Amino acid sequence: MQRTLLQISLGPVEESIPLWRGLQETFVLDELEPGSFDLMALVYRRLSAGEYDDPVVQRAKGIYRREWVRANLLAEHTKEIAATLREAGIRALYVEGSPLADRFYPERGLRPSWFVDVLVDEQASVTARDVLAGAGWTTPAGPVADPGDPVALNHADRTVCVLRSSLSYDFVMPEDPASSNGPLWESARPFALDGAEIPVPGPTETLLAVCTSGARVKPTASVQWIVDAVMIIRSDEVDFERLAELARARGQTLRVREVLSYLSTLPETSIPAPVLARLDAAAVSPRERLAYALAARSLRAGGSLPEHAARHLAAASNRSLPGAVVTFPEYLRRRWGLSHTWELPYAAGRRIARRRRAS
């Protein structure tokens, strides 16, 4: 059903209406998984463009209106955060959220938005947290598990600001991790968000960011990143050759190759064939293949262990693959806050038991 909803959301009106009618016998709006529910504003807009109406479409219209209101609130918070960090001398980029919706979507209310997404330099991340805390954003209690992990700050109106210093834990330059975000900063440009200038990365770099952070296993599945990628591609501003080179340099060749191959099957989404061929022919190291398998595929039997293993591969980029394997128990001990490595089997057993009870 999710695939059909994507086709309805992104395809021509004359094809969307028959597809929607074909769903009527099995479609129950209240039983949709969150990832599919995020498409309903787009579904409403596509069907209403064809002057199609039914009770579910009317409910989808209400969803669209709610998202429009929330998107406007998010835009205000984005401007406030940008002004606060700028006054503190902290450079920041706004990769997703309101700027992405306004830059690439036909209407602001068509992209469900839950958070302000802010990228800062790693050395400025703690200062940025403190500055935003002083501006009324509540920071999480306790230490951050890893300095590179995103931090969620909350506003009294339940808006969330996600502060991060990297697109993902595996978006790294092995020779110089500090320069990993270099292309994003270099492509930065001002974008007018309701009259305020907000720094954003270029379209190519934004697409890379969406693919890098979106195409991986997450606790809550979502197709929002797929729609984001399609909308960016439809802007006709993406340099696909540069995208392929940036993906290769930062260990994202497999991820970007799989994403572009999938996106090329969606309606009205054109990917240059030479770029796909180049990515198909690109050499990929065993290390990248292993990291991608751990991070991008659903290895549910391992719980969180595959993700921890992928994180360690990225963190140990200066070690050989066997060396990374040998040091993984110590990494996991620190990650889980244990005193000794011999406690790992017991800790893993407790996590497995909790997961089974929750399911």
PyMOL commands that set and color helices and strands:
alter all, ss='L'
color gray80, all
select helices_A, chain A and resi 2-10+13-23+29-31+34-37+40-49+55-87+97-104+108-110+122-134+177-179+182-186+203-214+224-234+240-249+253-263+273-281+286-296+300-302+305-315+321-335+341-358
alter helices_A, ss='H'
color red, helices_A
select strands_A, chain A and resi 92-93+115-120+151-154+160-164+189-193+196-200
alter strands_A, ss='S'
color yellow, strands_A
deselect
rebuild
show_as cartoon
